[in-house]
Amino acid sequence: MRIITIERKAIDDFKASWPCHGLPENLDFIAAAFASNGDLVDYDLSDENDAIIETDSYEGSGALPALFEDAQKHATENPVIPGTIKSGWTFAAYPESK
């Protein structure tokens, strides 16, 4: 399982490049879990107070899947030591559970 977290700077950069993003204005942090084959397993959106944003409380425009694709591409091309932050993205790999 791979966990990719996306912090405010990366979210704001993405929003600036995708004007009709439809993402919540108060979105501050995203944690996404991916299977080893790249399939999205689960994700959480949080606001600046670390409160979970319900995913049915906004109407996405396809931006969230694009953001996840960017996150996976960034994590693959720019691996970092787990727990460190690089440009607002954090990537951690965990062994697959059997």
N, C-alpha and C positions, 0 to 999 in steps of 0.2 A: 504494500500500500504506500502511496506517495501522498504526503500532505503538503499543500502549497497554501501559504498565507499571503494575502495581498493587503498591504497597508495603505493608509490614506494617500500618500504621495503617488503611488502607482494608480490608485483609483482615480484621483484627480487628473493625472496625466491622460488616462484612458478617456475620461469624460470630456476632456478638452479636445481629444481627437475624434470623438463620436458625439456630436452635438445633440442628436436625438436619442441619447442613450436610454432614457426611461428608468434609470436607476434611482433609488431613493436619494434625496438630497442630503440626508443625514448619514449616509453610508460611510463608515469609517474603517471597517476591517472585514475581510472575507477569509474564511478558512474553508478549503475545498479538499476532499479526499478523492484520490483516483486509484483505480485498480492498476495492476502492473501492465495491463493491455491498453491503458489510457482512458478507459471508461470512467465517467464521473460516478462516484459512489454516493457522496453526500456533500452538502455545503451549508454553511451558516453565514448569514450577513449580520453585522453588528453596527450599532451606532456609536457615537463618541462616548456614551456612558456604559459601554459594553453590554447594552441590552440587545437581545436578539430581535432582528427585524423580520417579521413574518413575511415569507416570500409571496403570499397571496395578497399582500397589502399594496402591491404596486403592479403596474402593467408593464412587463418587460417588452423591449423592442427587438429582441434578439441580441442585445448588447451583452447580456450576462454570458451566454455561450461563447461569444467572441472574446470576452475578457478571460474566460477559462482557457480558451485556446491559446491566447497570448501568454497566459501564466505557464501553461505546460511548455510552450515553445521557449520561453525565457528560462524556465527551470532546466530544460534539456540542454540549451546552448550555453547557459551561464551557471553551471552548478556551483553552489556555495557550501561552505561547511554548515551542516544543520545547526539551526539556532542563531545564525548570523543574519544580518539584514544587508541586502544589496539593492539599492534603488527602490526600496519599498516592497520588494518581493522576498519571501523567505521560502526555502524549499527544504523539506526533510523527507528522507526515504526510510520506510520501516519494512522489515521483512514481512512477506505475505504470511498470514496465519493459515495453518493447515487444518 
